[in-house]
Amino acid sequence: MNAAPTTALALALALALGCRAAPPVAPVTAPPPAPVAPAAVPGEPAAVTGAAAAEPTPAEVQGLLDAWLRAQNTGDLAAYERLYAPRFTGVRRSGPRERRFDRAGWMADRQAMFRAAMVVAAQDVAVRAGPGVATVRFTQDFTQERFHDSGPKEMVLVRAGGALAIAREEMLASRLGGPGTTPAAPPVGSLLHVLSHGGARWVVLAPAPDDGSWSRGLPALVDRGEQTVVARAEPSGAVPQALRELRGQPVRAWHADGTACEARLGELAVLARVDVHFGTEQRWNGEGDDGARGPRASDDVVAREAWAEADEGRVLVARLDDAAGCATPPRWARLASQPPAVAFAPSTPDAALAGRVLARARELPAWRRLQGEYRTEGNAGAHWDSHEVNHAPVITLWQGAGGARRFVTLRASTMVGGCGQFSARATVVFELGGPQGLILHSDGAEPGDFVPEAAADLDGDGVPEFITAEGYARRTGAVFRAATPLRVPSHDCEC
């Protein structure tokens, strides 16, 4: 029963009222967006042309957050609804469940929530503001009757009719029953993600601070694909010495199939990645909401604005050099000075093993709960995890080199329809062995959500860590838990 969003955003510039394919949900006419000046780069002058939308003040942001909490804790649905922009996307997560709503769907969903008293609290509040927009991030704690969850949440606030309003709200992760345990980071230098952008390969050394202090100069555009990627190629003296000394170090890089190649860490830079709002992309392309066309934004303007938006999407990277043996882009790398790692090669299990894994997964409390909700909502498919052919569970066998232990992951992800419809995502980990042939290594009630792209035993305990696009999953206590230190900020509206 999550009530708001949370993720890492910053400056989703004034056009954040326009969402991709979002139909009008109320007879409200939004004022035309004010011209937006390129966002300033810390330490650099901004080339401002035209009037920028007024930056939300701390008092305005705090006032909206206080009103949002008060409306829920007093059960005032009308006051709650007045806080939302005409065009809006909300992402609700509850354990493995996820739903996306437009404004009308969100309010319909909230009506049920407001029928019972609730206690909503926001802790560790962080705010970043820019022209006409602010991003609020906090940890939400939600209790209603027997339900209790906690997790990071994010709101994007824009101006609507002169006042601040919520344009996007997302619960980034939900831990039922209260805060979960975040897995410890792998040893320094033992897991370095490799990114491929703009025709180059980059090794991630560490997340960079939001304030931009680890780099200097103007950002340059690297890539404008699904993500907008920019880079500052001049690391500053604020970069820790231990990280600066990694330049020139030899590394071993692994592909997803478990094969490896040799390379070296080259020049350092700070890379910033962000999924910008559809309206921002439209403005960069010179496209108006009324179909009018104007000049396209220059690469310099795009780079400056994307840099400002990507505060939590900034990472210190080193170019992957001398990688002639890496015929295809590797997924991850490891300092050559680290002890050797055992890579686990992925393969598709035979039908008998896959059938046993799926049957065991469907016996878990989380699967049974989701199946009940799937049925309650009137869906006719046999199982929630196989509602659509292209969303059938992905079952992967992971075999360690040299006769190491074998593990199996099952990844299920289903969205029955569009926004507001049933959707759920979960990943479970089994080890081959034991009296029943499969040993569960996941929390059966809250299995977690991650997409394994590669696997390796990074710490020598015989159990693999799973490498994901945004981080890793590793065993914490008796079960696997995931961490996403490299999450890319998303500012767009899907509904």
C-alpha positions in Angstrom: 0.0 0.0 0.0 2.6 2.5 -1.0 1.6 6.1 -1.3 4.5 7.9 -3.0 7.7 7.5 -5.1 11.3 7.6 -4.4 14.4 7.3 -6.6 17.2 9.6 -7.6 16.2 12.6 -9.7 17.2 16.1 -10.1 15.9 18.9 -12.3 13.3 17.5 -14.6 12.9 20.9 -16.3 9.6 22.8 -16.6 8.0 20.6 -19.2 7.5 17.9 -16.6 3.7 18.4 -16.8 3.6 16.6 -20.2 3.8 12.8 -20.0 4.2 10.2 -22.7 0.8 9.2 -24.0 -1.0 10.6 -20.9 -4.6 11.3 -21.7 -6.3 14.3 -20.0 -7.7 13.3 -16.6 -9.4 16.4 -15.5 -10.8 19.6 -17.1 -7.7 21.6 -16.1 -5.7 23.5 -18.6 -2.1 23.8 -17.6 -0.4 27.1 -18.4 2.1 27.1 -21.2 5.6 26.2 -20.1 8.0 29.1 -19.6 11.2 29.1 -21.6 13.8 27.1 -19.7 17.4 28.2 -19.5 20.2 25.6 -19.6 20.9 24.3 -16.1 24.0 25.7 -14.5 27.0 23.4 -14.0 28.5 23.7 -10.5 31.5 26.0 -10.7 30.7 27.1 -14.3 28.7 30.1 -15.6 25.4 29.4 -17.2 24.6 30.8 -20.6 21.0 31.9 -19.8 18.7 33.0 -22.7 15.1 33.8 -21.8 13.3 33.6 -18.5 13.5 30.4 -16.6 10.7 29.1 -14.4 11.0 30.1 -10.8 12.9 27.6 -8.7 10.8 26.1 -5.9 11.9 27.4 -2.5 12.6 25.2 0.5 9.5 26.5 2.2 7.3 25.6 -0.7 8.7 22.0 -0.9 8.5 21.5 2.8 5.0 22.9 2.8 3.8 20.4 0.1 5.5 17.4 1.9 3.9 18.4 5.2 0.5 18.7 3.5 1.0 15.3 1.8 1.7 13.6 5.1 -1.1 15.5 6.9 -3.7 14.5 4.3 -2.9 10.8 4.7 -2.5 10.8 8.5 -5.9 12.6 8.9 -7.7 10.7 6.1 -8.4 13.8 4.0 -8.6 12.4 0.5 -9.8 15.7 -1.0 -6.8 17.6 0.4 -4.5 14.8 -0.9 -5.9 14.9 -4.4 -5.4 18.7 -4.7 -1.6 18.1 -4.3 -1.3 16.3 -7.7 -0.6 17.8 -11.1 -3.1 17.3 -14.0 -0.7 14.9 -15.7 1.0 12.4 -13.4 2.6 9.0 -13.2 2.6 7.0 -9.9 4.5 3.8 -9.3 3.3 1.7 -6.4 5.4 -1.2 -5.1 4.5 -3.6 -2.3 7.1 -6.4 -1.9 7.1 -8.1 -5.4 4.0 -6.2 -6.6 4.4 -3.2 -8.9 1.7 -1.0 -10.5 1.9 2.1 -12.6 -1.0 4.6 -12.7 -2.0 7.8 -14.4 -3.7 10.4 -12.2 -7.2 9.0 -12.5 -6.0 5.5 -11.7 -3.9 6.7 -8.8 -6.8 8.5 -7.2 -9.1 5.5 -7.7 -6.5 3.3 -6.0 -6.0 5.8 -3.2 -9.8 5.9 -2.4 -9.5 2.3 -1.1 -6.4 3.2 0.9 -8.1 6.1 2.6 -11.0 3.9 3.9 -8.8 2.9 6.9 -6.6 4.9 9.2 -2.9 5.0 8.3 0.3 6.3 9.7 2.8 7.6 7.1 6.2 9.0 8.1 9.1 10.5 6.0 12.7 10.3 7.2 16.0 11.3 5.7 14.4 13.9 3.4 16.6 15.2 0.7 15.6 18.0 -1.8 17.2 19.2 -5.0 15.6 22.1 -6.9 16.0 23.6 -10.3 14.1 25.9 -12.7 10.4 25.1 -12.1 11.0 21.7 -10.6 12.2 19.9 -7.4 12.9 16.3 -6.5 12.2 15.1 -3.0 13.7 11.8 -1.8 13.0 10.2 1.5 12.5 6.9 3.3 8.8 6.2 3.8 7.4 4.2 6.6 3.8 3.1 6.1 1.5 1.3 8.5 -2.2 0.5 8.1 -3.9 -2.1 10.2 -1.7 -5.2 9.8 0.1 -3.9 6.8 3.6 -2.3 7.3 6.3 -1.6 4.8 9.3 0.7 4.5 11.5 1.9 1.6 13.0 4.7 -0.4 10.5 7.0 -2.2 10.8 9.9 -4.6 8.5 12.7 -5.8 9.0 15.1 -8.7 7.4 18.4 -8.0 6.5 20.9 -10.8 4.5 24.2 -11.0 0.9 23.8 -11.9 -1.3 26.9 -11.9 1.4 28.8 -9.9 1.6 26.3 -7.1 3.8 23.2 -6.6 2.2 19.9 -7.5 3.3 16.2 -7.6 4.0 15.1 -11.2 5.7 11.8 -10.5 5.7 9.6 -7.4 7.5 6.3 -7.1 8.2 3.8 -4.3 11.6 2.6 -5.4 11.6 -0.5 -3.2 9.3 -1.9 -0.7 10.3 -4.1 2.2 7.2 -5.7 3.9 7.3 -5.8 7.6 9.9 -3.0 7.9 13.4 -2.1 6.6 15.3 -4.9 5.1 19.0 -5.7 5.2 21.1 -4.2 2.4 23.9 -6.6 1.4 27.4 -5.5 2.1 29.4 -4.2 -0.9 31.9 -6.7 -2.5 35.5 -6.0 -1.6 37.0 -2.9 -3.3 38.2 -3.6 -6.8 36.6 -7.1 -6.9 33.5 -6.1 -8.9 33.7 -3.2 -11.4 30.8 -2.8 -13.8 31.6 -2.1 -17.4 29.3 0.3 -19.4 29.2 0.8 -23.1 28.2 4.3 -24.3 29.2 6.4 -27.3 31.3 3.7 -28.8 33.5 3.4 -25.8 33.8 1.1 -22.8 33.9 2.5 -19.3 34.7 0.8 -16.0 32.8 2.1 -13.0 35.1 2.7 -10.1 32.6 4.3 -7.7 29.4 6.3 -7.5 30.3 10.0 -7.6 28.9 12.6 -5.2 25.7 14.5 -6.2 27.4 17.9 -5.9 29.7 17.4 -8.9 32.8 18.0 -6.9 34.7 15.1 -8.4 35.0 16.7 -11.8 35.6 20.0 -13.5 34.8 21.8 -16.7 31.8 21.5 -19.0 30.1 18.2 -19.7 30.1 16.7 -23.2 27.4 14.7 -24.7 28.3 11.0 -25.0 25.1 9.2 -26.0 21.4 10.0 -26.6 19.8 6.6 -26.6 17.3 5.2 -24.1 19.4 7.1 -21.5 21.1 10.4 -22.0 24.8 10.0 -21.1 27.2 12.9 -20.6 30.7 13.1 -19.2 33.1 15.5 -17.6 36.6 14.3 -18.6 38.5 16.4 -16.0 38.6 14.7 -12.6 39.2 17.1 -9.7 41.5 16.9 -6.7 38.5 15.9 -4.7 38.6 12.4 -6.1 40.1 10.1 -3.4 43.8 9.3 -4.0 43.1 5.6 -3.8 40.7 5.9 -6.8 43.0 8.2 -8.8 45.8 5.6 -8.4 43.7 3.0 -10.2 44.5 4.6 -13.6 46.9 2.4 -15.5 46.1 -0.7 -13.4 45.6 -4.0 -15.2 42.2 -5.6 -15.0 40.6 -8.9 -16.0 37.2 -8.4 -17.6 34.4 -11.0 -17.9 31.7 -11.5 -20.4 28.2 -12.7 -19.4 29.1 -16.3 -20.5 31.9 -16.5 -18.0 34.8 -16.0 -20.5 37.5 -13.4 -19.6 39.9 -11.0 -21.3 42.7 -8.8 -20.2 42.7 -4.9 -20.3 43.9 -1.8 -18.5 42.2 1.2 -16.8 42.7 4.4 -18.8 41.8 8.0 -18.3 39.3 8.9 -15.6 36.1 10.8 -16.1 32.8 11.3 -14.4 29.9 9.9 -16.4 26.3 11.0 -15.8 23.3 9.0 -16.9 19.6 9.9 -16.8 16.3 8.9 -18.4 14.9 12.4 -19.0 11.3 13.4 -19.0 9.5 13.0 -22.4 8.8 16.8 -22.4 12.5 17.6 -22.0 13.4 15.3 -24.9 10.7 16.9 -26.9 12.0 20.4 -26.2 15.6 19.3 -27.1 14.2 18.1 -30.4 12.5 21.4 -31.1 9.0 19.8 -30.9 6.1 21.7 -29.2 3.0 20.2 -27.6 0.9 21.9 -30.3 2.9 20.3 -33.1 4.9 23.4 -33.8 8.6 22.9 -34.5 11.5 25.1 -33.5 15.3 24.9 -33.4 16.8 21.8 -31.9 18.9 22.2 -28.8 22.6 22.0 -29.3 24.7 19.1 -27.9 26.2 21.6 -25.4 22.8 22.6 -24.1 21.7 18.9 -23.9 24.9 18.0 -22.0 24.5 20.8 -19.5 20.9 20.1 -18.8 21.3 16.3 -18.6 24.3 16.8 -16.2 22.1 18.8 -13.9 19.3 16.2 -13.9 21.6 13.2 -13.3 22.8 13.9 -9.8 22.4 10.4 -8.5 23.3 8.9 -11.9 26.9 10.1 -11.7 29.8 7.6 -11.5 33.5 7.8 -11.6 34.8 5.8 -14.5 38.0 4.8 -16.3 38.1 4.1 -20.0 38.8 0.4 -20.7 42.0 0.5 -22.7 44.3 -2.2 -24.3 41.3 -4.5 -24.5 42.1 -6.1 -27.9 41.1 -9.5 -26.6 37.6 -8.3 -25.5 35.9 -8.9 -28.8 32.5 -8.0 -27.3 31.8 -5.6 -24.5 32.4 -7.2 -21.1 29.8 -7.0 -18.3 32.2 -6.6 -15.4 35.9 -6.4 -14.5 38.2 -7.0 -11.5 41.6 -5.6 -10.6 44.4 -8.0 -11.6 45.8 -7.5 -8.1 42.7 -9.1 -6.6 42.7 -12.9 -5.9 41.3 -14.9 -8.9 37.5 -15.2 -9.0 35.5 -18.2 -10.0 33.1 -17.2 -12.8 29.8 -19.1 -13.2 28.8 -19.8 -16.7 25.1 -19.5 -17.5 23.1 -22.1 -19.5 19.5 -23.2 -20.0 18.6 -26.2 -17.8 16.9 -29.2 -19.3 13.1 -29.4 -19.1 13.1 -31.7 -16.1 15.2 -29.4 -13.9 13.3 -26.3 -15.1 10.0 -28.0 -14.2 11.2 -28.8 -10.7 12.5 -25.3 -10.2 9.2 -23.7 -11.3 7.2 -26.1 -9.2 9.2 -25.3 -6.1 8.9 -21.5 -6.7 5.1 -21.8 -7.0 5.0 -23.4 -3.6 6.6 -20.3 -1.9 4.4 -18.0 0.2 5.2 -15.1 -2.1 4.1 -17.0 -5.2 0.9 -18.2 -3.6 0.0 -14.7 -2.4 0.6 -13.3 -5.9 -1.4 -16.0 -7.5 -4.3 -15.2 -5.2 -4.2 -11.5 -6.1 -3.9 -12.4 -9.8 -7.1 -14.5 -9.5 -8.9 -11.9 -7.4 -8.4 -9.3 -10.2 -10.2 -11.6 -12.7 -7.3 -12.8 -14.7 -8.0 -16.0 -16.7 -4.4 -17.3 -17.1 -3.3 -20.4 -15.3 -0.4 -18.7 -13.4 0.6 -15.1 -12.8 4.2 -15.8 -13.7 3.2 -17.1 -17.2 0.3 -14.8 -18.2 2.1 -13.7 -21.4 4.3 -15.8 -23.6 7.0 -13.1 -23.7 6.9 -12.9 -19.9 7.4 -16.6 -19.1 9.8 -17.3 -16.2 13.5 -17.2 -17.2 15.3 -20.1 -15.6 19.1 -20.1 -15.7 21.6 -22.7 -14.5 24.9 -21.3 -13.2 27.8 -23.7 -13.3 31.1 -22.8 -11.5 34.4 -23.6 -13.1 36.4 -26.5 -11.9 33.5 -28.5 -10.5 32.2 -25.7 -8.2 28.7 -25.7 -6.9 25.7 -25.2 -9.2 22.9 -22.7 -8.7 19.7 -21.9 -10.5 17.9 -18.6 -10.7 14.2 -18.1 -11.7 13.2 -14.7 -12.8 9.5 -14.0 -13.2 8.1 -10.6 -14.5 4.6 -10.1 -15.6 2.5 -7.1 -16.5 -0.9 -8.3 -17.5 -2.0 -5.0 -19.1 -1.1 -1.4 -19.1 -0.9 1.1 -16.2 -3.1 0.1 -13.3 -3.1 -3.6 -14.2 -1.7 -6.5 -12.3 2.1 -6.7 -12.4 4.7 -8.4 -10.2 8.4 -9.2 -10.4 10.4 -11.7 -8.3 13.7 -13.6 -8.5 14.5 -16.8 -6.5 17.8 -18.6 -6.1 18.2 -22.4 -5.6 21.3 -24.5 -5.2 21.4 -28.0 -6.7 21.7 -30.5 -3.8 20.1 -31.6 -0.6 17.5 -34.4 0.0 15.0 -32.7 -2.3 17.5 -31.8 -5.0 17.0 -28.0 -4.6 18.2 -25.8 -1.7 16.3 -22.5 -1.4 18.6 -19.5 -1.0 15.9 -16.8 -1.1 13.4 -15.5 1.3 10.2 -17.4 0.4 7.9 -14.6 1.6 9.9 -11.7 0.1 12.3 -13.2 -2.5 13.5 -9.9 -3.9 13.8 -8.5 -7.4 16.9 -8.5 -9.6 17.9 -9.5 -13.1 21.1 -11.6 -13.1 23.4 -10.7 -16.0 26.5 -12.6 -14.8 27.7 -14.5 -11.8 31.0 -15.0 -10.0 32.3 -16.0 -6.6 33.9 -12.7 -5.6 34.8 -13.4 -2.0 35.8 -17.0 -2.2 33.0 -18.5 -0.1 31.8 -20.9 -2.9 28.6 -19.0 -3.4 28.2 -16.7 -6.4 27.4 -13.0 -6.4 25.0 -12.1 -9.2 25.9 -9.1 -11.3 23.0 -6.9 -12.4 22.9 -3.8 -14.6 22.5 -1.6 -11.5 24.5 -3.4 -8.9 24.6 -6.9 -7.5 22.8 -9.6 -5.4 24.7 -11.5 -2.8 23.9 -13.8 0.1 23.2 -12.0 3.3 22.7 -14.4 6.2 20.7 -17.3 4.7 19.2 -15.5 1.8 20.1 -13.4 -1.3 19.4 -9.7 -1.2 20.0 -7.1 -4.0 21.6 -3.7 -4.0 21.4 -1.0 -6.7 24.1 1.5 -6.2 24.2 2.4 -9.9 20.5 3.1 -10.4 19.9 5.5 -13.4 17.4 8.3 -12.4 14.1 8.1 -14.4 12.2 11.3 -14.8 9.7 10.2 -17.4 6.0 9.6 -17.2 4.9 6.1 -18.5 1.2 6.4 -18.0 
